[in-house]
């Protein structure tokens, strides 16, 4: 009788977020964003595992409106791609990053939602290279795109995930577009 091995089936995952807002306000800090909502998370963090605090409340509903997804299982992220465009990059050239922020154990298993309110700890789990510091600045009408085939990122089931954008500027009314996609598999 032939020896047969059972091949374990791993679940795959992919998702894309899109953000556009004509009046984005960065105030020289990170924003978390999705759809047409953004929340000024704060900080000028540029290292993986840096943390910022955000308060979930009725006055800060933009935190939840900008949520990208809740991880449905433990996963290894295998690929990340993204794009950002800003209407006036040449007037704020100091630093520009895209990142992925998480709140650990935000969701729970099952079909009964768990209440989340008050202060939550956001952790920077992925960050791109600063394209302006790398000498890549091209001007106001430039779209910056990337894809990373080895991002070294894992997520746990229940982690809440947000896309983040930081550009160093302090004026209001910034037209900003951000798009990011991830691919992963169950671990």
DRENLOVO-312480 format. One record per residue (C-alpha): residue number from 1; residue in three letters; x, y, z. Coordinates in nm, 3 decimals, decimal comma. Layout:
N
 num residuo    east   north      up
 NUM     ala       X       Y       Z
...
***
This chain:
187
 num residuo    east   north      up
   1     unk   0,000   0,000   0,000
   2     unk   0,146   0,341  -0,095
   3     unk   0,236   0,580   0,183
   4     unk   0,019   0,891   0,147
   5     unk   0,070   1,215   0,332
   6     unk  -0,214   1,449   0,408
   7     unk  -0,134   1,797   0,290
   8     unk  -0,237   2,061   0,541
   9     unk  -0,456   2,328   0,392
  10     unk  -0,369   2,684   0,485
  11     unk  -0,614   2,967   0,448
  12     unk  -0,510   3,262   0,233
  13     unk  -0,594   3,626   0,291
  14     unk  -0,584   3,941   0,081
  15     unk  -0,735   4,284   0,130
  16     unk  -0,701   4,634  -0,011
  17     unk  -0,770   4,971   0,148
  18     unk  -0,822   5,302  -0,033
  19     unk  -0,821   5,651   0,114
  20     unk  -0,882   5,991  -0,037
  21     unk  -0,959   6,315   0,137
  22     unk  -0,922   6,667   0,003
  23     unk  -0,879   6,819   0,351
  24     unk  -0,630   6,582   0,517
  25     unk  -0,449   6,743   0,812
  26     unk  -0,121   6,573   0,904
  27     unk   0,014   6,826   1,156
  28     unk   0,359   6,667   1,130
  29     unk   0,235   6,334   1,265
  30     unk   0,094   5,996   1,169
  31     unk  -0,261   5,963   1,048
  32     unk  -0,450   5,634   1,021
  33     unk  -0,679   5,634   0,720
  34     unk  -0,926   5,438   0,508
  35     unk  -1,219   5,524   0,282
  36     unk  -1,275   5,898   0,331
  37     unk  -1,190   5,901   0,703
  38     unk  -0,868   5,971   0,887
  39     unk  -0,764   6,012   1,248
  40     unk  -0,456   6,201   1,364
  41     unk  -0,287   5,926   1,566
  42     unk   0,012   6,146   1,643
  43     unk   0,381   6,085   1,689
  44     unk   0,673   6,084   1,451
  45     unk   0,756   5,717   1,505
  46     unk   0,980   5,548   1,248
  47     unk   1,069   5,218   1,419
  48     unk   0,873   4,893   1,420
  49     unk   0,708   4,835   1,759
  50     unk   0,685   5,207   1,842
  51     unk   0,354   5,285   2,012
  52     unk   0,093   5,561   2,015
  53     unk  -0,228   5,584   2,219
  54     unk  -0,573   5,657   2,077
  55     unk  -0,900   5,696   2,264
  56     unk  -1,208   5,525   2,123
  57     unk  -1,509   5,740   2,204
  58     unk  -1,804   5,907   2,036
  59     unk  -1,588   6,214   1,972
  60     unk  -1,314   5,999   1,809
  61     unk  -1,529   5,787   1,577
  62     unk  -1,278   5,847   1,294
  63     unk  -1,057   5,581   1,457
  64     unk  -1,315   5,313   1,382
  65     unk  -1,425   5,463   1,049
  66     unk  -1,064   5,431   0,932
  67     unk  -1,021   5,067   1,049
  68     unk  -0,891   4,852   0,764
  69     unk  -0,971   4,499   0,892
  70     unk  -0,969   4,256   1,186
  71     unk  -0,732   3,960   1,129
  72     unk  -0,952   3,647   1,093
  73     unk  -0,671   3,404   1,189
  74     unk  -0,303   3,399   1,283
  75     unk  -0,119   3,488   0,966
  76     unk   0,213   3,561   0,805
  77     unk   0,191   3,854   0,566
  78     unk   0,386   3,759   0,253
  79     unk   0,343   4,069   0,035
  80     unk   0,250   4,435   0,079
  81     unk   0,200   4,691  -0,194
  82     unk   0,099   5,052  -0,176
  83     unk   0,072   5,390  -0,335
  84     unk   0,051   5,747  -0,208
  85     unk  -0,002   6,078  -0,384
  86     unk  -0,013   6,422  -0,231
  87     unk  -0,103   6,748  -0,404
  88     unk   0,194   6,948  -0,274
  89     unk   0,484   6,724  -0,179
  90     unk   0,742   6,976  -0,290
  91     unk   0,643   7,210  -0,006
  92     unk   0,701   6,946   0,266
  93     unk   0,996   6,732   0,171
  94     unk   1,130   6,630   0,512
  95     unk   0,995   6,275   0,548
  96     unk   0,719   6,059   0,405
  97     unk   0,622   5,710   0,517
  98     unk   0,344   5,453   0,482
  99     unk   0,293   5,209   0,767
 100     unk   0,071   4,948   0,924
 101     unk  -0,054   5,004   1,279
 102     unk  -0,230   4,739   1,490
 103     unk  -0,420   4,714   1,815
 104     unk  -0,362   4,362   1,950
 105     unk  -0,655   4,141   2,050
 106     unk  -0,915   4,395   1,940
 107     unk  -1,172   4,141   1,819
 108     unk  -1,282   3,810   1,973
 109     unk  -1,376   3,477   1,821
 110     unk  -1,742   3,401   1,765
 111     unk  -2,039   3,607   1,656
 112     unk  -2,076   3,818   1,972
 113     unk  -1,891   4,149   1,933
 114     unk  -1,671   4,251   2,226
 115     unk  -1,701   4,613   2,342
 116     unk  -1,395   4,833   2,290
 117     unk  -1,376   5,183   2,432
 118     unk  -1,124   5,407   2,602
 119     unk  -0,750   5,422   2,546
 120     unk  -0,606   5,168   2,303
 121     unk  -0,236   5,107   2,228
 122     unk  -0,151   5,130   1,857
 123     unk   0,174   4,957   1,757
 124     unk   0,363   5,032   1,435
 125     unk   0,424   4,688   1,280
 126     unk   0,544   4,785   0,931
 127     unk   0,697   5,097   0,779
 128     unk   0,826   5,185   0,434
 129     unk   1,149   5,361   0,356
 130     unk   1,128   5,742   0,357
 131     unk   1,114   5,815  -0,014
 132     unk   1,207   6,183   0,012
 133     unk   1,513   6,121   0,229
 134     unk   1,614   5,856  -0,025
 135     unk   1,631   6,127  -0,292
 136     unk   1,319   6,012  -0,470
 137     unk   1,126   6,341  -0,445
 138     unk   0,983   6,426  -0,784
 139     unk   0,718   6,689  -0,719
 140     unk   0,356   6,756  -0,648
 141     unk   0,201   6,535  -0,914
 142     unk   0,409   6,225  -0,842
 143     unk   0,260   5,897  -0,729
 144     unk   0,489   5,690  -0,506
 145     unk   0,431   5,315  -0,534
 146     unk   0,602   5,011  -0,383
 147     unk   0,569   4,638  -0,339
 148     unk   0,746   4,435  -0,073
 149     unk   0,775   4,058  -0,122
 150     unk   0,933   3,990   0,219
 151     unk   0,773   4,227   0,472
 152     unk   0,849   4,030   0,793
 153     unk   0,503   4,089   0,938
 154     unk   0,280   3,854   1,135
 155     unk  -0,070   3,918   1,269
 156     unk  -0,268   3,735   1,535
 157     unk  -0,636   3,649   1,509
 158     unk  -0,834   3,944   1,643
 159     unk  -0,570   4,210   1,573
 160     unk  -0,721   4,533   1,438
 161     unk  -0,523   4,675   1,145
 162     unk  -0,498   5,034   1,019
 163     unk  -0,300   5,183   0,730
 164     unk  -0,100   5,488   0,826
 165     unk   0,058   5,780   0,645
 166     unk   0,304   6,028   0,784
 167     unk   0,433   6,331   0,607
 168     unk   0,600   6,618   0,780
 169     unk   0,387   6,924   0,727
 170     unk   0,181   7,149   0,945
 171     unk  -0,076   7,317   0,721
 172     unk  -0,438   7,216   0,663
 173     unk  -0,628   7,123   0,348
 174     unk  -0,395   6,863   0,204
 175     unk  -0,539   6,648  -0,077
 176     unk  -0,399   6,300  -0,007
 177     unk  -0,456   5,959  -0,166
 178     unk  -0,333   5,633  -0,008
 179     unk  -0,381   5,275  -0,129
 180     unk  -0,238   4,963   0,031
 181     unk  -0,287   4,587  -0,019
 182     unk  -0,161   4,286   0,174
 183     unk  -0,146   3,914   0,106
 184     unk  -0,087   3,645   0,366
 185     unk  -0,152   3,291   0,475
 186     unk  -0,255   3,115   0,792
 187     unk   0,027   3,019   1,029
***
